[in-house]
């Protein structure tokens, strides 16, 4: 009987430890030596860490090429107003070529165990957002990465457009102003909010879980904040320090 109880305790501890999984924010770039966020090297670093996933940002150039970049600008050029042939002339700070979504996905496909957390960035019009969303989904399907990809966005329109095009895809909203019940009513799969939102709304994680929603928080770079979110049972955290949090 004692062995049975001990076994249950060990199993429970294992389940608790497995509850909160780690996503590398824009890949794992704070390495030694450091590399560049949203680079192929940062994706490779995340693959080597053996964590849940790597998040990255998708934008569309003036001529319709899908690229990986967080900011609206690459160098001094606004991505949405510049053709790719001009953008690719400026390399990343680590010397890599300016990455396309296709290059990034091909690299991601080499490790089927690392989830690709696709953040589709808001664009200037609904029409542009819908085009960007449709092209992103098509490329993921063409490369047969549906089961490896999950989606997030600050644009509610983009989130809803993903679900309209592919209802089975997991989609989480980033902005933070909608309650778990509102997210459920919108037909989305989860909330991925800045940790300050959960500090202001301390019941939202438990409410979301009760509704069957995925819970995630960004960008958690403080171990004390991570510990508190984990205590609340959050499913995932997105972080710049995945190496430090993966064994916590």
FIKOLZA-1660 file (N, C-alpha, C; in steps of 0.1 Angstrom, whole numbers, plus 5000, padded with zeros to 4 digits):
% residues 248
   i   px   py   pz ch aa at
   1 5008 4988 5000  A  X  N
   1 5000 5000 5000  A  X CA
   1 5009 5013 5000  A  X  C
   2 5019 5012 5008  A  X  N
   2 5028 5024 5009  A  X CA
   2 5035 5026 4995  A  X  C
   3 5038 5015 4988  A  X  N
   3 5044 5017 4975  A  X CA
   3 5034 5022 4965  A  X  C
   4 5022 5019 4967  A  X  N
   4 5011 5024 4958  A  X CA
   4 5010 5039 4960  A  X  C
   5 5009 5043 4973  A  X  N
   5 5008 5057 4976  A  X CA
   5 5020 5065 4971  A  X  C
   6 5032 5059 4973  A  X  N
   6 5044 5066 4968  A  X CA
   6 5044 5067 4953  A  X  C
   7 5039 5057 4947  A  X  N
   7 5038 5057 4932  A  X CA
   7 5029 5068 4927  A  X  C
   8 5017 5069 4934  A  X  N
   8 5008 5080 4931  A  X CA
   8 5014 5094 4933  A  X  C
   9 5022 5095 4943  A  X  N
   9 5028 5108 4946  A  X CA
   9 5038 5112 4935  A  X  C
  10 5046 5102 4931  A  X  N
  10 5056 5104 4921  A  X CA
  10 5049 5107 4908  A  X  C
  11 5038 5100 4905  A  X  N
  11 5030 5103 4892  A  X CA
  11 5024 5117 4893  A  X  C
  12 5019 5121 4904  A  X  N
  12 5013 5134 4906  A  X CA
  12 5023 5145 4904  A  X  C
  13 5035 5142 4910  A  X  N
  13 5046 5152 4908  A  X CA
  13 5050 5154 4894  A  X  C
  14 5050 5142 4887  A  X  N
  14 5054 5142 4873  A  X CA
  14 5044 5150 4864  A  X  C
  15 5031 5148 4868  A  X  N
  15 5021 5155 4860  A  X CA
  15 5022 5170 4863  A  X  C
  16 5024 5174 4876  A  X  N
  16 5025 5188 4879  A  X CA
  16 5037 5194 4872  A  X  C
  17 5048 5187 4872  A  X  N
  17 5060 5193 4865  A  X CA
  17 5058 5194 4850  A  X  C
  18 5049 5186 4845  A  X  N
  18 5047 5186 4830  A  X CA
  18 5036 5196 4826  A  X  C
  19 5029 5202 4836  A  X  N
  19 5018 5210 4833  A  X CA
  19 5022 5223 4825  A  X  C
  20 5033 5229 4829  A  X  N
  20 5037 5242 4822  A  X CA
  20 5048 5239 4813  A  X  C
  21 5046 5241 4800  A  X  N
  21 5056 5239 4790  A  X CA
  21 5062 5252 4784  A  X  C
  22 5073 5251 4778  A  X  N
  22 5081 5262 4775  A  X CA
  22 5082 5265 4760  A  X  C
  23 5079 5277 4756  A  X  N
  23 5080 5282 4742  A  X CA
  23 5091 5292 4741  A  X  C
  24 5100 5291 4732  A  X  N
  24 5111 5301 4730  A  X CA
  24 5105 5312 4722  A  X  C
  25 5107 5324 4728  A  X  N
  25 5102 5337 4722  A  X CA
  25 5111 5341 4710  A  X  C
  26 5106 5341 4698  A  X  N
  26 5114 5344 4686  A  X CA
  26 5126 5335 4685  A  X  C
  27 5124 5323 4689  A  X  N
  27 5135 5313 4689  A  X CA
  27 5143 5315 4702  A  X  C
  28 5154 5308 4703  A  X  N
  28 5163 5309 4714  A  X CA
  28 5175 5316 4710  A  X  C
  29 5176 5329 4712  A  X  N
  29 5186 5338 4707  A  X CA
  29 5196 5343 4718  A  X  C
  30 5192 5343 4730  A  X  N
  30 5201 5348 4741  A  X CA
  30 5211 5337 4745  A  X  C
  31 5219 5333 4735  A  X  N
  31 5228 5322 4737  A  X CA
  31 5242 5328 4740  A  X  C
  32 5252 5319 4741  A  X  N
  32 5266 5323 4742  A  X CA
  32 5274 5316 4732  A  X  C
  33 5279 5322 4721  A  X  N
  33 5276 5336 4718  A  X CA
  33 5262 5339 4714  A  X  C
  34 5257 5351 4715  A  X  N
  34 5243 5354 4712  A  X CA
  34 5241 5354 4697  A  X  C
  35 5229 5351 4693  A  X  N
  35 5225 5352 4679  A  X CA
  35 5214 5362 4678  A  X  C
  36 5206 5361 4667  A  X  N
  36 5195 5371 4665  A  X CA
  36 5181 5365 4666  A  X  C
  37 5172 5373 4672  A  X  N
  37 5158 5368 4672  A  X CA
  37 5153 5366 4659  A  X  C
  38 5144 5356 4658  A  X  N
  38 5137 5353 4645  A  X CA
  38 5146 5348 4634  A  X  C
  39 5158 5344 4638  A  X  N
  39 5168 5339 4628  A  X CA
  39 5167 5323 4627  A  X  C
  40 5172 5318 4616  A  X  N
  40 5172 5303 4615  A  X CA
  40 5181 5297 4626  A  X  C
  41 5191 5304 4630  A  X  N
  41 5200 5299 4641  A  X CA
  41 5192 5299 4654  A  X  C
  42 5184 5309 4657  A  X  N
  42 5176 5309 4669  A  X CA
  42 5166 5297 4669  A  X  C
  43 5161 5294 4658  A  X  N
  43 5152 5282 4657  A  X CA
  43 5159 5270 4659  A  X  C
  44 5171 5268 4653  A  X  N
  44 5180 5256 4656  A  X CA
  44 5183 5255 4670  A  X  C
  45 5186 5266 4677  A  X  N
  45 5189 5266 4691  A  X CA
  45 5177 5261 4699  A  X  C
  46 5165 5265 4696  A  X  N
  46 5153 5260 4702  A  X CA
  46 5151 5245 4700  A  X  C
  47 5154 5241 4688  A  X  N
  47 5153 5227 4685  A  X CA
  47 5162 5218 4694  A  X  C
  48 5174 5224 4696  A  X  N
  48 5184 5217 4704  A  X CA
  48 5180 5216 4719  A  X  C
  49 5172 5226 4723  A  X  N
  49 5168 5226 4737  A  X CA
  49 5158 5215 4741  A  X  C
  50 5151 5210 4731  A  X  N
  50 5141 5200 4734  A  X CA
  50 5129 5205 4743  A  X  C
  51 5124 5217 4739  A  X  N
  51 5113 5223 4746  A  X CA
  51 5100 5221 4737  A  X  C
  52 5089 5227 4742  A  X  N
  52 5076 5225 4734  A  X CA
  52 5076 5231 4721  A  X  C
  53 5080 5244 4720  A  X  N
  53 5079 5251 4707  A  X CA
  53 5088 5264 4706  A  X  C
  54 5088 5269 4694  A  X  N
  54 5094 5282 4691  A  X CA
  54 5084 5291 4684  A  X  C
  55 5083 5303 4689  A  X  N
  55 5074 5313 4684  A  X CA
  55 5082 5322 4674  A  X  C
  56 5075 5327 4664  A  X  N
  56 5081 5336 4654  A  X CA
  56 5070 5344 4647  A  X  C
  57 5075 5355 4641  A  X  N
  57 5066 5365 4636  A  X CA
  57 5065 5366 4620  A  X  C
  58 5053 5366 4615  A  X  N
  58 5052 5365 4600  A  X CA
  58 5046 5379 4595  A  X  C
  59 5053 5384 4585  A  X  N
  59 5048 5396 4578  A  X CA
  59 5048 5394 4563  A  X  C
  60 5042 5404 4556  A  X  N
  60 5041 5403 4541  A  X CA
  60 5047 5415 4535  A  X  C
  61 5056 5413 4525  A  X  N
  61 5062 5424 4518  A  X CA
  61 5052 5430 4508  A  X  C
  62 5057 5441 4502  A  X  N
  62 5048 5448 4493  A  X CA
  62 5044 5439 4481  A  X  C
  63 5054 5431 4477  A  X  N
  63 5051 5422 4465  A  X CA
  63 5046 5408 4470  A  X  C
  64 5042 5407 4482  A  X  N
  64 5035 5395 4486  A  X CA
  64 5043 5383 4491  A  X  C
  65 5056 5386 4494  A  X  N
  65 5065 5375 4500  A  X CA
  65 5063 5375 4515  A  X  C
  66 5062 5363 4520  A  X  N
  66 5060 5361 4535  A  X CA
  66 5074 5360 4541  A  X  C
  67 5077 5369 4551  A  X  N
  67 5090 5369 4557  A  X CA
  67 5088 5369 4573  A  X  C
  68 5100 5366 4579  A  X  N
  68 5100 5365 4594  A  X CA
  68 5107 5377 4600  A  X  C
  69 5099 5385 4607  A  X  N
  69 5104 5397 4613  A  X CA
  69 5094 5403 4623  A  X  C
  70 5099 5406 4635  A  X  N
  70 5090 5411 4645  A  X CA
  70 5085 5426 4642  A  X  C
  71 5095 5434 4639  A  X  N
  71 5092 5449 4638  A  X CA
  71 5086 5451 4624  A  X  C
  72 5079 5463 4623  A  X  N
  72 5074 5467 4610  A  X CA
  72 5085 5470 4600  A  X  C
  73 5096 5473 4605  A  X  N
  73 5108 5477 4596  A  X CA
  73 5119 5467 4596  A  X  C
  74 5125 5466 4585  A  X  N
  74 5138 5458 4584  A  X CA
  74 5148 5468 4579  A  X  C
  75 5159 5470 4588  A  X  N
  75 5167 5481 4585  A  X CA
  75 5159 5494 4586  A  X  C
  76 5160 5502 4576  A  X  N
  76 5152 5514 4576  A  X CA
  76 5139 5513 4567  A  X  C
  77 5137 5501 4562  A  X  N
  77 5126 5499 4552  A  X CA
  77 5114 5493 4559  A  X  C
  78 5102 5499 4556  A  X  N
  78 5090 5493 4560  A  X CA
  78 5086 5481 4552  A  X  C
  79 5085 5470 4559  A  X  N
  79 5083 5457 4551  A  X CA
  79 5071 5457 4542  A  X  C
  80 5060 5462 4547  A  X  N
  80 5048 5462 4539  A  X CA
  80 5048 5471 4527  A  X  C
  81 5058 5480 4527  A  X  N
  81 5059 5490 4516  A  X CA
  81 5071 5488 4507  A  X  C
  82 5078 5476 4509  A  X  N
  82 5090 5474 4502  A  X CA
  82 5090 5460 4496  A  X  C
  83 5095 5459 4484  A  X  N
  83 5096 5446 4477  A  X CA
  83 5107 5437 4484  A  X  C
  84 5106 5424 4483  A  X  N
  84 5115 5415 4489  A  X CA
  84 5129 5417 4484  A  X  C
  85 5131 5419 4471  A  X  N
  85 5144 5420 4466  A  X CA
  85 5152 5431 4472  A  X  C
  86 5146 5442 4477  A  X  N
  86 5152 5453 4484  A  X CA
  86 5155 5449 4499  A  X  C
  87 5145 5442 4505  A  X  N
  87 5147 5438 4519  A  X CA
  87 5158 5428 4521  A  X  C
  88 5160 5419 4511  A  X  N
  88 5170 5408 4513  A  X CA
  88 5184 5413 4512  A  X  C
  89 5186 5426 4507  A  X  N
  89 5199 5431 4506  A  X CA
  89 5205 5434 4520  A  X  C
  90 5196 5436 4530  A  X  N
  90 5201 5439 4543  A  X CA
  90 5200 5426 4552  A  X  C
  91 5212 5421 4556  A  X  N
  91 5212 5409 4564  A  X CA
  91 5209 5411 4578  A  X  C
  92 5206 5400 4585  A  X  N
  92 5204 5401 4599  A  X CA
  92 5217 5404 4607  A  X  C
  93 5216 5408 4619  A  X  N
  93 5228 5412 4626  A  X CA
  93 5237 5401 4629  A  X  C
  94 5233 5388 4628  A  X  N
  94 5242 5377 4629  A  X CA
  94 5248 5372 4616  A  X  C
  95 5245 5380 4605  A  X  N
  95 5250 5377 4592  A  X CA
  95 5242 5368 4583  A  X  C
  96 5231 5363 4589  A  X  N
  96 5221 5355 4581  A  X CA
  96 5214 5363 4570  A  X  C
  97 5209 5356 4560  A  X  N
  97 5200 5363 4550  A  X CA
  97 5187 5366 4557  A  X  C
  98 5180 5376 4553  A  X  N
  98 5167 5380 4558  A  X CA
  98 5158 5368 4555  A  X  C
  99 5152 5362 4565  A  X  N
  99 5145 5349 4563  A  X CA
  99 5131 5350 4558  A  X  C
 100 5128 5341 4548  A  X  N
 100 5114 5340 4544  A  X CA
 100 5107 5330 4552  A  X  C
 101 5093 5330 4552  A  X  N
 101 5086 5320 4560  A  X CA
 101 5089 5306 4554  A  X  C
 102 5090 5305 4541  A  X  N
 102 5093 5292 4536  A  X CA
 102 5106 5286 4541  A  X  C
 103 5117 5294 4541  A  X  N
 103 5130 5290 4547  A  X CA
 103 5128 5285 4561  A  X  C
 104 5121 5293 4569  A  X  N
 104 5119 5291 4583  A  X CA
 104 5111 5278 4586  A  X  C
 105 5101 5276 4578  A  X  N
 105 5093 5264 4579  A  X CA
 105 5100 5251 4575  A  X  C
 106 5108 5252 4565  A  X  N
 106 5117 5241 4561  A  X CA
 106 5126 5237 4572  A  X  C
 107 5132 5247 4578  A  X  N
 107 5141 5245 4590  A  X CA
 107 5133 5238 4601  A  X  C
 108 5121 5243 4604  A  X  N
 108 5113 5238 4615  A  X CA
 108 5109 5224 4612  A  X  C
 109 5107 5220 4600  A  X  N
 109 5103 5207 4596  A  X CA
 109 5113 5196 4600  A  X  C
 110 5126 5200 4601  A  X  N
 110 5136 5191 4604  A  X CA
 110 5135 5185 4618  A  X  C
 111 5128 5191 4627  A  X  N
 111 5125 5186 4640  A  X CA
 111 5110 5186 4643  A  X  C
 112 5104 5174 4640  A  X  N
 112 5090 5173 4641  A  X CA
 112 5084 5174 4655  A  X  C
 113 5093 5174 4665  A  X  N
 113 5089 5174 4679  A  X CA
 113 5087 5188 4684  A  X  C
 114 5093 5198 4677  A  X  N
 114 5092 5212 4682  A  X CA
 114 5080 5219 4675  A  X  C
 115 5071 5223 4682  A  X  N
 115 5059 5230 4677  A  X CA
 115 5064 5244 4671  A  X  C
 116 5058 5247 4660  A  X  N
 116 5060 5260 4654  A  X CA
 116 5048 5270 4657  A  X  C
 117 5051 5280 4666  A  X  N
 117 5041 5289 4671  A  X CA
 117 5041 5301 4662  A  X  C
 118 5031 5301 4652  A  X  N
 118 5031 5311 4642  A  X CA
 118 5024 5324 4646  A  X  C
 119 5031 5335 4648  A  X  N
 119 5024 5347 4651  A  X CA
 119 5022 5355 4638  A  X  C
 120 5010 5357 4633  A  X  N
 120 5007 5364 4621  A  X CA
 120 5005 5379 4626  A  X  C
 121 5013 5388 4621  A  X  N
 121 5013 5402 4626  A  X CA
 121 5001 5409 4619  A  X  C
 122 4995 5419 4627  A  X  N
 122 4984 5427 4621  A  X CA
 122 4990 5435 4609  A  X  C
 123 4981 5437 4599  A  X  N
 123 4984 5445 4588  A  X CA
 123 4975 5457 4587  A  X  C
 124 4977 5465 4577  A  X  N
 124 4970 5479 4576  A  X CA
 124 4955 5478 4573  A  X  C
 125 4951 5468 4566  A  X  N
 125 4937 5466 4563  A  X CA
 125 4932 5452 4565  A  X  C
 126 4919 5450 4566  A  X  N
 126 4914 5436 4567  A  X CA
 126 4918 5428 4555  A  X  C
 127 4917 5434 4543  A  X  N
 127 4921 5427 4531  A  X CA
 127 4935 5422 4531  A  X  C
 128 4944 5431 4536  A  X  N
 128 4958 5426 4537  A  X CA
 128 4960 5415 4547  A  X  C
 129 4953 5417 4559  A  X  N
 129 4954 5406 4569  A  X CA
 129 4948 5393 4564  A  X  C
 130 4938 5394 4556  A  X  N
 130 4932 5381 4551  A  X CA
 130 4941 5375 4541  A  X  C
 131 4947 5383 4532  A  X  N
 131 4957 5378 4523  A  X CA
 131 4969 5371 4530  A  X  C
 132 4974 5378 4540  A  X  N
 132 4986 5373 4547  A  X CA
 132 4982 5360 4554  A  X  C
 133 4970 5359 4560  A  X  N
 133 4966 5347 4567  A  X CA
 133 4964 5336 4557  A  X  C
 134 4958 5338 4546  A  X  N
 134 4955 5327 4536  A  X CA
 134 4968 5322 4531  A  X  C
 135 4978 5331 4528  A  X  N
 135 4991 5327 4522  A  X CA
 135 4999 5319 4532  A  X  C
 136 4998 5323 4545  A  X  N
 136 5005 5316 4556  A  X CA
 136 5000 5302 4557  A  X  C
 137 4987 5301 4558  A  X  N
 137 4981 5287 4559  A  X CA
 137 4984 5279 4547  A  X  C
 138 4983 5284 4535  A  X  N
 138 4986 5276 4523  A  X CA
 138 5000 5271 4524  A  X  C
 139 5010 5279 4528  A  X  N
 139 5023 5275 4528  A  X CA
 139 5025 5264 4538  A  X  C
 140 5019 5265 4550  A  X  N
 140 5020 5255 4560  A  X CA
 140 5014 5242 4555  A  X  C
 141 5003 5242 4548  A  X  N
 141 4997 5230 4543  A  X CA
 141 5005 5224 4531  A  X  C
 142 5010 5233 4523  A  X  N
 142 5019 5228 4512  A  X CA
 142 5031 5220 4517  A  X  C
 143 5036 5224 4529  A  X  N
 143 5048 5218 4535  A  X CA
 143 5044 5207 4544  A  X  C
 144 5030 5204 4545  A  X  N
 144 5025 5194 4554  A  X CA
 144 5029 5195 4569  A  X  C
 145 5028 5208 4573  A  X  N
 145 5032 5211 4587  A  X CA
 145 5019 5214 4596  A  X  C
 146 5008 5210 4592  A  X  N
 146 4996 5213 4599  A  X CA
 146 4996 5209 4614  A  X  C
 147 5000 5196 4616  A  X  N
 147 5000 5191 4629  A  X CA
 147 5011 5197 4638  A  X  C
 148 5021 5203 4632  A  X  N
 148 5032 5209 4639  A  X CA
 148 5031 5224 4642  A  X  C
 149 5020 5230 4637  A  X  N
 149 5018 5244 4637  A  X CA
 149 5007 5248 4646  A  X  C
 150 5009 5259 4654  A  X  N
 150 4998 5265 4662  A  X CA
 150 4999 5280 4659  A  X  C
 151 4988 5288 4662  A  X  N
 151 4987 5301 4657  A  X CA
 151 4984 5311 4668  A  X  C
 152 4990 5323 4667  A  X  N
 152 4986 5334 4676  A  X CA
 152 4986 5347 4669  A  X  C
 153 4979 5357 4674  A  X  N
 153 4979 5370 4667  A  X CA
 153 4973 5381 4677  A  X  C
 154 4978 5393 4675  A  X  N
 154 4972 5404 4682  A  X CA
 154 4959 5409 4675  A  X  C
 155 4957 5405 4663  A  X  N
 155 4945 5408 4655  A  X CA
 155 4934 5398 4657  A  X  C
 156 4923 5403 4662  A  X  N
 156 4911 5394 4664  A  X CA
 156 4907 5389 4650  A  X  C
 157 4907 5398 4640  A  X  N
 157 4903 5394 4627  A  X CA
 157 4912 5383 4621  A  X  C
 158 4925 5384 4623  A  X  N
 158 4934 5373 4619  A  X CA
 158 4930 5360 4626  A  X  C
 159 4928 5360 4639  A  X  N
 159 4925 5348 4646  A  X CA
 159 4912 5342 4641  A  X  C
 160 4902 5350 4639  A  X  N
 160 4889 5345 4634  A  X CA
 160 4890 5340 4620  A  X  C
 161 4899 5346 4612  A  X  N
 161 4901 5342 4598  A  X CA
 161 4908 5328 4597  A  X  C
 162 4917 5326 4606  A  X  N
 162 4924 5313 4607  A  X CA
 162 4914 5302 4609  A  X  C
 163 4905 5305 4619  A  X  N
 163 4895 5295 4623  A  X CA
 163 4885 5293 4612  A  X  C
 164 4882 5303 4604  A  X  N
 164 4873 5302 4593  A  X CA
 164 4879 5293 4582  A  X  C
 165 4892 5295 4579  A  X  N
 165 4898 5288 4569  A  X CA
 165 4902 5273 4573  A  X  C
 166 4906 5272 4586  A  X  N
 166 4910 5258 4591  A  X CA
 166 4905 5257 4605  A  X  C
 167 4892 5253 4607  A  X  N
 167 4887 5252 4621  A  X CA
 167 4894 5243 4630  A  X  C
 168 4902 5234 4625  A  X  N
 168 4909 5225 4634  A  X CA
 168 4922 5231 4640  A  X  C
 169 4927 5242 4634  A  X  N
 169 4939 5248 4638  A  X CA
 169 4937 5254 4652  A  X  C
 170 4948 5253 4661  A  X  N
 170 4947 5259 4674  A  X CA
 170 4951 5274 4673  A  X  C
 171 4942 5283 4678  A  X  N
 171 4944 5297 4676  A  X CA
 171 4942 5304 4690  A  X  C
 172 4952 5312 4694  A  X  N
 172 4952 5319 4706  A  X CA
 172 4953 5334 4704  A  X  C
 173 4946 5342 4712  A  X  N
 173 4946 5357 4710  A  X CA
 173 4956 5363 4720  A  X  C
 174 4962 5374 4715  A  X  N
 174 4974 5379 4723  A  X CA
 174 4971 5393 4730  A  X  C
 175 4961 5400 4726  A  X  N
 175 4960 5414 4730  A  X CA
 175 4957 5416 4745  A  X  C
 176 4948 5408 4750  A  X  N
 176 4946 5408 4764  A  X CA
 176 4934 5415 4770  A  X  C
 177 4925 5421 4761  A  X  N
 177 4914 5428 4766  A  X CA
 177 4901 5420 4767  A  X  C
 178 4902 5407 4762  A  X  N
 178 4890 5399 4762  A  X CA
 178 4891 5388 4773  A  X  C
 179 4880 5387 4780  A  X  N
 179 4879 5377 4791  A  X CA
 179 4879 5363 4785  A  X  C
 180 4882 5353 4793  A  X  N
 180 4881 5339 4788  A  X CA
 180 4868 5335 4782  A  X  C
 181 4857 5340 4788  A  X  N
 181 4844 5337 4782  A  X CA
 181 4842 5344 4769  A  X  C
 182 4847 5356 4767  A  X  N
 182 4846 5363 4754  A  X CA
 182 4854 5355 4743  A  X  C
 183 4866 5350 4747  A  X  N
 183 4874 5342 4738  A  X CA
 183 4867 5330 4734  A  X  C
 184 4860 5323 4743  A  X  N
 184 4852 5311 4740  A  X CA
 184 4841 5314 4731  A  X  C
 185 4834 5326 4733  A  X  N
 185 4823 5330 4725  A  X CA
 185 4828 5333 4711  A  X  C
 186 4840 5338 4709  A  X  N
 186 4846 5341 4696  A  X CA
 186 4850 5328 4688  A  X  C
 187 4850 5317 4695  A  X  N
 187 4853 5305 4688  A  X CA
 187 4868 5302 4687  A  X  C
 188 4876 5309 4696  A  X  N
 188 4890 5307 4696  A  X CA
 188 4894 5296 4706  A  X  C
 189 4907 5292 4706  A  X  N
 189 4911 5281 4714  A  X CA
 189 4918 5284 4727  A  X  C
 190 4922 5297 4728  A  X  N
 190 4929 5300 4740  A  X CA
 190 4933 5315 4742  A  X  C
 191 4939 5318 4753  A  X  N
 191 4944 5331 4756  A  X CA
 191 4960 5330 4758  A  X  C
 192 4966 5339 4752  A  X  N
 192 4981 5340 4753  A  X CA
 192 4984 5355 4756  A  X  C
 193 4983 5358 4769  A  X  N
 193 4984 5372 4773  A  X CA
 193 4997 5375 4781  A  X  C
 194 5001 5388 4780  A  X  N
 194 5012 5393 4788  A  X CA
 194 5009 5390 4803  A  X  C
 195 5020 5386 4810  A  X  N
 195 5018 5382 4824  A  X CA
 195 5011 5392 4833  A  X  C
 196 5012 5405 4829  A  X  N
 196 5006 5416 4837  A  X CA
 196 4991 5415 4836  A  X  C
 197 4986 5410 4825  A  X  N
 197 4971 5408 4824  A  X CA
 197 4966 5398 4834  A  X  C
 198 4974 5387 4836  A  X  N
 198 4970 5377 4846  A  X CA
 198 4972 5383 4861  A  X  C
 199 4981 5391 4863  A  X  N
 199 4982 5398 4876  A  X CA
 199 4970 5406 4879  A  X  C
 200 4965 5413 4869  A  X  N
 200 4953 5422 4871  A  X CA
 200 4940 5414 4871  A  X  C
 201 4940 5402 4865  A  X  N
 201 4929 5394 4865  A  X CA
 201 4932 5380 4870  A  X  C
 202 4934 5378 4883  A  X  N
 202 4940 5366 4889  A  X CA
 202 4931 5354 4887  A  X  C
 203 4918 5355 4883  A  X  N
 203 4910 5343 4881  A  X CA
 203 4910 5338 4867  A  X  C
 204 4916 5346 4858  A  X  N
 204 4914 5343 4843  A  X CA
 204 4920 5329 4839  A  X  C
 205 4931 5326 4845  A  X  N
 205 4937 5313 4842  A  X CA
 205 4928 5301 4846  A  X  C
 206 4923 5301 4858  A  X  N
 206 4914 5291 4862  A  X CA
 206 4901 5291 4854  A  X  C
 207 4896 5303 4851  A  X  N
 207 4883 5304 4843  A  X CA
 207 4886 5299 4829  A  X  C
 208 4897 5302 4823  A  X  N
 208 4900 5297 4810  A  X CA
 208 4901 5282 4810  A  X  C
 209 4908 5276 4820  A  X  N
 209 4909 5262 4820  A  X CA
 209 4896 5255 4822  A  X  C
 210 4887 5261 4830  A  X  N
 210 4874 5256 4832  A  X CA
 210 4865 5255 4819  A  X  C
 211 4869 5265 4810  A  X  N
 211 4862 5266 4797  A  X CA
 211 4868 5257 4787  A  X  C
 212 4879 5250 4790  A  X  N
 212 4886 5242 4781  A  X CA
 212 4895 5250 4772  A  X  C
 213 4899 5262 4776  A  X  N
 213 4908 5270 4767  A  X CA
 213 4923 5267 4771  A  X  C
 214 4931 5269 4761  A  X  N
 214 4946 5269 4763  A  X CA
 214 4950 5282 4770  A  X  C
 215 4960 5281 4779  A  X  N
 215 4965 5293 4786  A  X CA
 215 4980 5294 4784  A  X  C
 216 4984 5306 4780  A  X  N
 216 4998 5309 4778  A  X CA
 216 5001 5323 4782  A  X  C
 217 5013 5326 4785  A  X  N
 217 5017 5340 4789  A  X CA
 217 5030 5344 4783  A  X  C
 218 5031 5356 4779  A  X  N
 218 5044 5362 4773  A  X CA
 218 5047 5375 4781  A  X  C
 219 5059 5380 4780  A  X  N
 219 5072 5373 4778  A  X CA
 219 5077 5371 4791  A  X  C
 220 5077 5359 4796  A  X  N
 220 5081 5356 4810  A  X CA
 220 5096 5353 4812  A  X  C
 221 5103 5364 4816  A  X  N
 221 5117 5363 4818  A  X CA
 221 5122 5364 4832  A  X  C
 222 5112 5363 4841  A  X  N
 222 5115 5363 4856  A  X CA
 222 5111 5350 4862  A  X  C
 223 5120 5344 4869  A  X  N
 223 5117 5331 4874  A  X CA
 223 5106 5331 4885  A  X  C
 224 5105 5342 4893  A  X  N
 224 5095 5343 4903  A  X CA
 224 5081 5344 4896  A  X  C
 225 5080 5352 4885  A  X  N
 225 5067 5353 4878  A  X CA
 225 5064 5339 4872  A  X  C
 226 5074 5332 4866  A  X  N
 226 5071 5319 4861  A  X CA
 226 5066 5310 4872  A  X  C
 227 5072 5310 4883  A  X  N
 227 5068 5301 4894  A  X CA
 227 5053 5304 4898  A  X  C
 228 5049 5317 4898  A  X  N
 228 5036 5320 4902  A  X CA
 228 5026 5316 4892  A  X  C
 229 5029 5317 4879  A  X  N
 229 5020 5313 4868  A  X CA
 229 5019 5298 4868  A  X  C
 230 5030 5291 4871  A  X  N
 230 5030 5277 4871  A  X CA
 230 5021 5272 4883  A  X  C
 231 5022 5279 4894  A  X  N
 231 5014 5275 4906  A  X CA
 231 4999 5276 4902  A  X  C
 232 4996 5286 4893  A  X  N
 232 4982 5287 4889  A  X CA
 232 4978 5277 4879  A  X  C
 233 4987 5269 4874  A  X  N
 233 4984 5259 4864  A  X CA
 233 4984 5263 4850  A  X  C
 234 4991 5274 4847  A  X  N
 234 4992 5278 4833  A  X CA
 234 4998 5267 4824  A  X  C
 235 4993 5266 4812  A  X  N
 235 4997 5255 4803  A  X CA
 235 5011 5258 4797  A  X  C
 236 5013 5270 4793  A  X  N
 236 5026 5274 4786  A  X CA
 236 5031 5288 4791  A  X  C
 237 5044 5290 4790  A  X  N
 237 5049 5303 4790  A  X CA
 237 5058 5305 4778  A  X  C
 238 5058 5317 4773  A  X  N
 238 5067 5321 4762  A  X CA
 238 5078 5330 4768  A  X  C
 239 5091 5327 4765  A  X  N
 239 5102 5333 4772  A  X CA
 239 5114 5335 4764  A  X  C
 240 5122 5345 4768  A  X  N
 240 5136 5347 4762  A  X CA
 240 5146 5338 4769  A  X  C
 241 5142 5332 4780  A  X  N
 241 5152 5324 4787  A  X CA
 241 5147 5309 4788  A  X  C
 242 5144 5303 4777  A  X  N
 242 5139 5289 4778  A  X CA
 242 5148 5279 4784  A  X  C
 243 5161 5282 4783  A  X  N
 243 5171 5273 4789  A  X CA
 243 5171 5273 4804  A  X  C
 244 5167 5285 4810  A  X  N
 244 5166 5286 4824  A  X CA
 244 5153 5280 4830  A  X  C
 245 5142 5281 4822  A  X  N
 245 5129 5277 4827  A  X CA
 245 5126 5262 4824  A  X  C
 246 5133 5256 4815  A  X  N
 246 5128 5243 4810  A  X CA
 246 5129 5232 4821  A  X  C
 247 5138 5234 4831  A  X  N
 247 5139 5224 4841  A  X CA
 247 5134 5229 4855  A  X  C
 248 5127 5240 4855  A  X  N
 248 5122 5245 4867  A  X CA
 248 5110 5238 4872  A  X  C
% end
